């Protein structure tokens, strides 16, 4: 049996694609590499290419509009973590401050260190560094 593969992409559903695209473009410092209606017409997506080869997609579905605010306490996604080095955490905290994105500051634990923040739909995100 081969080893379990790495993640190729993450896709999140957003309430307002224009607001989220603008927010994530500022965060990532890049524009989407793909934006289109999916072939079946069931959803539209904007996709970003992140370092390391992972794709990050924003989806809006044509048959419904999200009516609830994201909560990691419901079954499903808890948060999305972006890998950084311990030396990068301070730079990312400064970058979040420059972008006006509220965050919880750098937190340290035995399993690693991170900075937690939320997107316009309240989706929990984190810059995470394993212990040095």
C-alpha positions in Angstrom: 0.0 0.0 0.0 1.4 3.4 -0.9 1.8 6.2 1.7 -1.2 8.4 2.1 -1.0 11.4 -0.3 -0.5 15.1 0.6 -3.4 17.5 0.2 -3.8 18.8 -3.3 -6.5 21.4 -2.6 -8.8 22.9 -0.1 -12.1 24.4 -1.1 -14.3 26.5 1.1 -17.8 27.8 0.5 -18.1 31.6 0.9 -21.2 33.8 1.2 -20.0 36.6 -1.1 -17.4 35.7 -3.7 -16.4 39.3 -4.5 -15.7 40.1 -0.8 -13.8 36.9 -0.2 -11.8 37.1 -3.4 -10.6 40.6 -2.5 -9.8 39.5 1.1 -7.9 36.4 0.1 -6.1 38.1 -2.8 -4.7 40.6 -0.2 -3.8 37.9 2.2 -2.1 35.7 -0.4 -0.6 38.6 -2.3 -1.8 37.1 -5.5 -4.9 36.9 -7.7 -6.7 33.6 -8.5 -5.0 31.4 -11.2 -8.5 30.1 -12.2 -11.9 31.5 -12.0 -14.8 29.9 -13.7 -18.2 28.3 -13.5 -17.8 24.6 -12.9 -18.9 22.5 -15.9 -22.2 21.3 -14.4 -23.1 24.8 -13.5 -23.6 23.9 -9.8 -20.9 26.2 -8.5 -18.5 29.0 -9.4 -15.0 28.9 -8.1 -11.9 31.1 -7.8 -8.7 29.1 -7.2 -5.3 30.3 -5.8 -2.0 28.5 -6.2 -0.1 28.5 -2.9 3.6 27.7 -2.4 4.2 24.0 -2.2 1.7 23.1 -4.8 -1.6 23.3 -2.8 -4.6 24.9 -4.4 -7.0 27.0 -2.3 -10.5 27.4 -3.7 -13.4 29.7 -2.9 -16.8 28.3 -4.0 -20.2 29.8 -4.4 -23.1 27.4 -5.1 -25.8 28.3 -7.6 -28.6 26.4 -5.8 -28.2 27.9 -2.3 -26.8 30.8 -0.3 -25.1 30.1 3.0 -27.4 31.5 5.7 -25.3 30.5 8.8 -22.1 32.0 10.0 -19.2 29.5 10.1 -18.6 27.8 13.4 -15.8 25.3 14.1 -18.0 23.8 16.7 -20.4 22.3 14.1 -19.5 19.0 12.4 -17.2 19.7 9.4 -14.3 21.9 9.0 -12.6 23.2 12.2 -9.9 25.4 10.7 -7.4 25.6 7.9 -3.7 25.8 8.9 -1.0 27.2 6.7 2.6 25.9 7.3 5.2 28.4 8.3 8.5 28.3 10.1 9.0 29.5 13.7 11.0 32.4 12.3 8.1 33.4 10.0 5.5 33.9 12.7 6.5 37.4 13.6 6.5 38.5 10.0 3.0 37.0 9.5 1.7 38.8 12.6 3.1 42.1 11.2 1.5 41.3 7.8 -1.9 40.6 9.3 -1.6 43.9 11.2 -0.8 45.7 8.0 -3.8 44.2 6.3 -6.1 45.2 9.3 -6.9 41.5 9.9 -7.7 40.8 13.6 -5.8 37.9 15.1 -5.1 36.3 18.4 -1.3 37.0 18.5 1.3 34.3 18.5 0.4 31.4 20.8 2.9 28.7 21.9 2.1 25.2 22.9 4.1 21.9 23.2 2.9 20.8 19.7 3.9 24.1 18.0 3.1 27.8 17.7 0.5 29.6 15.7 -1.5 32.8 14.9 -5.2 32.3 14.6 -7.5 34.6 12.5 -10.7 34.6 10.6 -11.9 35.4 7.1 -14.9 37.5 6.1 -17.2 34.4 6.6 -15.7 33.8 10.1 -13.8 30.7 8.8 -11.0 29.9 11.2 -7.5 30.1 9.7 -4.1 29.7 11.2 -0.4 30.2 10.5 1.2 27.2 12.2 4.8 26.3 12.9 5.8 23.0 14.4 8.1 23.1 17.5 11.7 24.1 16.7 
